[in-house]
Amino acid sequence: MKTIALPALLIFLAAPGFAQDAERPKAKPPQPDMETRLANFLKKFPDSDLNKDGELTREEVRQFNEKRRKAGPGEGKAEPRKRERPQPTVADVKYGEHEKQAFDLWPVPDANEPTPLAIYIHGGGFRGGDKRTFSPGALALFHENGIAFCSMNYRLSDVGPYPIMMEDAARGLQTIRHRAKEWNIDPEKIACYGGSAGAGISLWLAFHDDLADPDSDDPIAKQSSRIVAAATSNGQSTYDMRTFREWFEVPGLKPHEALIPFYGVKEDADWETDRVKKLMTEASSISHLSNDDTAPVYMAYSRPNTPVDAGTNPSVWVHHVKLGLNLQEAMEKLGLECIVRAPDVKPDDDPYGSVERFIAAKLKGE
């Protein structure tokens, strides 16, 4: 074996090709996708979800970080929850056996007569979220207007598929009506609002046939499940993949991952079964819209009305303003009020400005 002299070896190592290989930086490990990064940020800073819909957007992160910068060094960083949510007057009222079948209630203090009630239903893709994510400012607004406040949990898709989420909310509502006198609530003046999944449930309650069973031996089941108004943040008027594809004109649109456990889909072929097709129709609030509906609707969206294609992030199109605009079109044909707003969708007549103020106005009969 021939030995290379030290000077020659140094020249060889300094050769351009070898030096470039030796100095070439190692490949960086793959970075989490944007949806994962947003989910991680939301876990660290729960108050960054500014509209409380259970889904975080880049615009919400920008606004949250800007607010933290303005707060000054050390402020708003160690503890993101600067405003504590008041403890409920009546906590964890059970309306079923599962731990998630519960709600918190804040009746109006010292009210002289039965008051209206606003029910907040949390978002989270039917996979997460909690009744504690309501805005403290919303509770204050409702009480200032003589309106009681409720925040409701429901079973999630890890327990089972649709319809348990919607039926849970209906049962919780019926429980409140059954005990309305106990909490000084007017059972005829109840409205619901929420973001994302909570929005979908609110709309479902607004349009679905009344679940009341007057012949039942259960006094709670005898109560109505209908509401007088619904308001949504980044809400869905459909959960039907056939409708999504039609509205966005993208035949190959892939289902959002949250819809897989929501319908109990085990494999791709399941989407073509009669079972899943029937569930998709029944789960979509727009499917239940009819001439006998009277509940007005307010829908707010945080993203503009941008085009959707097969590569669009599912978290974008599942919270798209088109889902509100198409429901608005259908409701207006029936003579029903539906206000939709987004960064580039400005309604001609919006005296409310927020989902909470809309709910308050409708419960007061304004």
Secondary structure as GFF3:
##gff-version 3
##sequence-region A 1 366
A	DSSP	alpha_helix	6	13	.	.	.	ID=ss1
A	DSSP	alpha_helix	16	23	.	.	.	ID=ss2
A	DSSP	alpha_helix	34	44	.	.	.	ID=ss3
A	DSSP	three_ten_helix	46	48	.	.	.	ID=ss4
A	DSSP	alpha_helix	58	71	.	.	.	ID=ss5
A	DSSP	beta_strand	90	94	.	.	.	ID=ss6
A	DSSP	beta_strand	102	106	.	.	.	ID=ss7
A	DSSP	beta_strand	115	121	.	.	.	ID=ss8
A	DSSP	three_ten_helix	131	133	.	.	.	ID=ss9
A	DSSP	alpha_helix	136	144	.	.	.	ID=ss10
A	DSSP	beta_strand	148	152	.	.	.	ID=ss11
A	DSSP	alpha_helix	164	178	.	.	.	ID=ss12
A	DSSP	beta_strand	185	195	.	.	.	ID=ss13
A	DSSP	alpha_helix	197	207	.	.	.	ID=ss14
A	DSSP	beta_strand	230	233	.	.	.	ID=ss15
A	DSSP	alpha_helix	241	248	.	.	.	ID=ss16
A	DSSP	alpha_helix	259	263	.	.	.	ID=ss17
A	DSSP	three_ten_helix	268	272	.	.	.	ID=ss18
A	DSSP	alpha_helix	274	283	.	.	.	ID=ss19
A	DSSP	three_ten_helix	285	288	.	.	.	ID=ss20
A	DSSP	beta_strand	297	300	.	.	.	ID=ss21
A	DSSP	alpha_helix	314	317	.	.	.	ID=ss22
A	DSSP	alpha_helix	322	333	.	.	.	ID=ss23
A	DSSP	beta_strand	338	341	.	.	.	ID=ss24
A	DSSP	alpha_helix	355	363	.	.	.	ID=ss25
###
